[in-house]
């Protein structure tokens, strides 16, 4: 294990591996494709579901400030991602970056961690898509449930299964086709979001913004213990519902809404001019969605009191449509349901794309079976696509996903921390590398990025931290029993063929 910790894959070797005929990806993507992917994956759950429920259960009107705080943390990390992606234009995102800076062992950890972000995230959002599908079907007179209970724990969610099957097929056919489909759906859903903002402004009342940060409560007795944030536990508070701790916890929750902009970095190997297009795609998509999120959250909490957006007695959560329904604007609620269906479609598509590319990169390095890195006639890793599609389909179809949202957050934040530290390390170890984009004010910006991400992680629940540690231990077992001995870099070093 010690030798695995020390062995580092050079940037030159990573780039050289992209030219192997059996595992070569097609370079089809430009700057606009990357911005579309970024906006497509981010504009979804955050606007249509998370903003309302977080306002009602955690932050009140200050949910808009929570979005700003989360966006700042993402922006700092995005600057670090932009430098790495333009310097090491290879599939795999944070996994590939970590391999070039920290070594194979940490690279494995981050690759395993990215499964939480992409695969689990795709499963969570697929189930949300299925719920909106049922609403849309009801609008046209088809009251058909998309999820059927199978006992007390399992379900059969045919809506989620249908979505993953269709999107998996699209991704296997080709990345460019996926980009075109994503572009059409993204334009439609952004137009719907803008319509919601314009219509909603007419119903805004200033008194609904008071108090902007509601006083802290005990959360009805259910927000303590493992359910409260780690920071509020250390701070001696009984809960993290409303108040300052509620605002901080809300920032960690709405961070889920920004997850995915880093997927742009996973497509580095398929970008025609990665040195220019990747930084523009990462930073451009993040800027667009931040403006949309803040606008929607301000209009939402101005339309109705945050007390009308809390969790219902039957356990259902408020959505963007809830505010319009409360005001009797039923046609807007119907438009939002259609917009959410379109929006969540692109979110799942790009999350699947990110997971497939990470699995592809790990397999090409031998840390997972190399057969998964083989590309087909269309220049896509078909086997990896099928495996990821199958795993996500099973998870989304049969397992409840509501408890996994915070797991996605902590996995992503951990990846952001390593990428930010990696920028500083690579600047010191390889100052000679050409960098088309340079993170400003190094090491200040990376340090601020690390602090912001760690702060958000501390505001996640104790229960989430325990689950994360269990997942990491499982990853260590897989690496020790397979990845460490099958590593191509390790085999090259043992044979003396390392460049």
Secondary structure, 3 states (H helix, E strand, C coil): CHHHHHCCCCHHHHHHHCCCHHHCCCCCECHHHHHHHHHHHHCCHHHHHHHHHHHHHHHHHHHHHHHHHHHHHHHHHHHHHHHHHHHCCCCCCHHHHHHHHCCHHHHHHHHHHHHHHHHHHHHHHHHHHHHHHHHHHHHCCCCCCCEEEECCCEEEEHHHHHHHHHHHHHHHHCHHHHHHHHHHHHHHHHHHHHHHHHHHHCCCCHHHHCCCCCCCECHHHCCCHHHCEHHHHHCCCCCCECHHHHHHHHHHHHHHHHCCCCHHHHCHHHECCHHHHHHHHHHHHHHHHHHHHHHHHHHHHHHCCHHHHCCCCCCCCCCHHHHHHHCCCHHHHHHHHHHHHHHHHHHHHHHHHHHHHHHHHHHHCCCCCHHHHCCCCCCCCHHHHHHHHHHHHHHHHHCCCHHHHHHHHHHHHHHHHHHHHHHHHHHHHCCCCCCCCCCCCCCHHHHHHHHHHHHHHHCCEHHHHHHHHHHHHHHHHHHHHHHHHHCHHHHHHHHCCCC
